[in-house]
Amino acid sequence: MHADRTPVTGPFRISVDMLPTGVALDVSHYLSTLVLALAQAAEEDGEGVLADLVNIAELDRSAGHQGIDSGATHERDARVQDLLDELVDGGKVPVYGQQVLRLAERLRVLAAPKAVPSQREAGAA
């Protein structure tokens, strides 16, 4: 795990990679925690968790037909937030102390405009 690539090491690792048009935040460590919490909840009350997920899927399908400001959209979002609140402290990824500055610096470095070489500099005739 390279420190420049992974400026946040805990409580959840966050890595940052450059893309041609921006950056990609790797929050897979946090998502793993979410999946494990979901698995543990399913182990404790599989039928209840499955019912919640099926309900969210139904609301999502309905929201897709009704639009972004529909009752189904708002209810889906509320149910998803309730599940996140229950499983992973609301879905917020905490970043503490100096890691905040390292993350900001990594983003600043990757987001800085890059010089594009002219054709002559690139070796064109």
N, C-alpha and C positions, 0 to 999 in steps of 0.2 A: 504494500500500500504506500504509494509515493505521497509525501506530504504536500507537494504542490497540487497534485491531482485531487487529493482528499484533504481539504482544509478543515473539515469538521470530522472529528473522530469519536465524538460521543455527546450525549448518550446514544445518538444514532449517527452512523457515518453518512456523510454527504460528499460525493465526488463531483467534480465539474470537468467536463470535456468540451473542447471546442467543436463546433459544427461550422459548416461553410457559411451559414447565415446567423449564427448566434452561439449558444451553449446548450449543453444537455446536463441537467442536474440528475445525478444518480442517487435516488432515495430508496434503493432496493432493500437496504438494511431496515429501514422504517417499515416498508411494505411487508417484509418478512415478519416483523413483529405483529403487524395487523393480521396477516394470515394465521400466524400461530395463535393469536388471541381468538380469532374466529373459530379455529379448530378446537380450542379448549372450550369455548362456549357451546360448540356443537356437541362435544363430548358430554357436557353437563346437561344440555337440553336441546338435543338434535332436532326434535320436531318443532320446537319454538323458533330456533334459528332458521330452519328451513322455511317455516311459514313466513317469517319476517322477510327473508330474501325473495321468496316468491311474490309476496305483496309488493316489494320494491320493484321487482321486474314488471309486474302488472301495471303499477303506477307509471313506470318509465315508458312502457308501450303506449299507455293512454296519453301521457304527456307529449309523446312524439306526434300523436294525432291532433291533440288539442292546442298545442303551441306553448311557447315559453312562459306565458303569464297565466296559464290555466291553474285551476285548483289541483289537478293531478300533479302538475310540476311542483307546486308548493308543498303538497303533501309528500311527494317522493323525496324532495330535498330535506324536509323535516325528518322523515323516517331514516334517511341515510345519516343525517346529523346525529339523531338519537343513537344509532348503532355505533357511529364513530365515538360519541361521548362515552358510551358504555365500554367499548373495547380499547380505545387508544387515546384517551384524554382529548377527545374532540377532533382529532386529526391534525393537530398542530405539532410540528417538528421543532423541538426546542434547540436553540444554539446559544451557547454560553461563552462569556468571557472573551479571551483572545481569539477563539474560534470564529466569532462574529467578524473580527477584523481580517482574519485569514480568508474567510469566505468572500468578504467584500473585495479584498485585494485580488483574489483569483478571478472573480467576475470582472473586475476592472481590467485586468491584464488581458483576458480573453476577449473582452468586448471592445478593446482599443482598436481604432481603425488601423488596418494593415496597408502598407504601401504596396501597390501593384506595380511590378516592374514594367517598364515600357518594352516595346517589341525589340528595340536595339539592346537594352540591358539583358533581355532574355535570350539573346543570341540570334535574333532574326536578321536577315540580310537587308 
